[in-house]
Amino acid sequence: MDDGHLRLTEPMVREGGRLRPASWEEALTRAASGFASAREQGPQAFGMFSCSKTTNEMNYMAQKFTRAVMHSNNVDSCNRT
């Protein structure tokens, strides 16, 4: 079924304001570099927002990653209803 949406089949990286295909190694290296840069800027440079429709385990991992790896307490979700 084609609903007009494209499905990504390979990693993409932004270069010069445009997305281009990349290897998994390049994409993961760039992502890790971005997380490291945010962590170096201090706890206010990173925040995590998770969804109430996901599992408790996934929300737990999101907050654990934010606090233990990124050293930030900026964790929120939409489960206030």
N, C-alpha and C positions, 0 to 999 in steps of 0.2 A: 504494500500500500504506500503510495507516494503522497504525502500531505504537503509537499512543497518545502520541507525542511531538509537540510543537508546533514549527513552524519559524518562526524570526524572519523577518519580511518588511520590517521597517523598524528604524532605530536606536531603542534604548531608553536612557533615562537614569533614574538613581535620584533621587527627590525625596521627602523626608520618609519615607524608608524603603521607598518603593514605586517600582516601575518604571512609566514612562509613555513613550508614543511621542514621538519628537523628530525634528527635521530632521537631515539629515546635517551641516549646518553647526554646529548646536548640539552634536551628539554629538562631532564632531571637535574643536571648540573646548574642550569639557570634557576630552577625552582629552589634548590638548596641554597644557592647564593642569595636569592631574594629573602629567604627566611633568615639566613645568617645576618644579612644587612639590617633587617628589622630588629633582630635581637640585639645587635650592637648599638642601635639607637636608643634602647631602653624600653621599659615595659609599656609606655604609652604609645609606642610605634606599631603595636600589633593588637588586633582584637579578633575574636572568633564569634560568629553568629551561627547557631545551629537551629534545626527545625524540630518542632514538637511532633511532627509526623514520622520522624525516624525512630529507631529503637532507643531504649534507655542506654544500652551498651554503646551505641554510636555517640550519643550525647555525652556519656561519661568519658569516652576516648577524646572527644573534642575538647572538653574542659581540661582533661589531664595533659594533653599535648600543649594547650595554651599555657597552663601553669607550670608544668615541669620542664618543657622544652623551650618555650618562648619567654618564660619568666614574666608572664603578664597575668593579671587578674581580670582582664577585659573579656569576659565571656557573657554572652547573652543568648536568649532564644525567644521564640514566640509562644511559649507555653504559659501565658498568664491568663488564659481564658477560662 
